[in-house]
Amino acid sequence: PFVGQHNLDHVQAFVDDVVLVTDAQIAEAMGLILERGKVLAEAAAASTYAALLSGKVSLSGGETVICVLSGGNVDTARLVEILG
């Protein structure tokens, strides 16, 4: 995989930090989003919420946080596997 120059320029200009989450953390986030929000988010979108749940993103009081949840492009068999 490679990053296009336009995308790379935007990341370098606007992204302050990148965090890594595990597949298990993403699966947990997907389950919570589905259970609590009744939204089926695909793994890439759920990773934003997983980063918050895992504590890998430090927040100070009074901040507004937005996690963009998109998709629903999840294979049914894979969803059953993820949610256990």
CORJORA-V145059 format. One record per backbone hydrogen bond with DSSP energy under -0.5 kcal/mol. NH is the residue of the N-H (numbers start at 1). CO is the residue of the C=O. Records with the same first field share a line. If there is no record, write none. Layout:
BEGIN
NH=CO  CO
END
This chain:
BEGIN
8=4
9=5
10=6
11=7
12=8
13=9
14=10
15=11
16=14
26=22
27=23
28=24
29=25
30=26
31=27
32=28
33=29
34=30
35=31
36=32
37=32  33
38=34
39=33
41=39
42=70
45=42
46=42
47=43
48=45
49=45
50=46
51=47
52=48
53=49
54=50
55=52
56=51
57=51
58=56
63=60
65=63
68=66
69=67
70=68
74=72
79=75
80=76
81=77
82=78
83=79
84=80
END
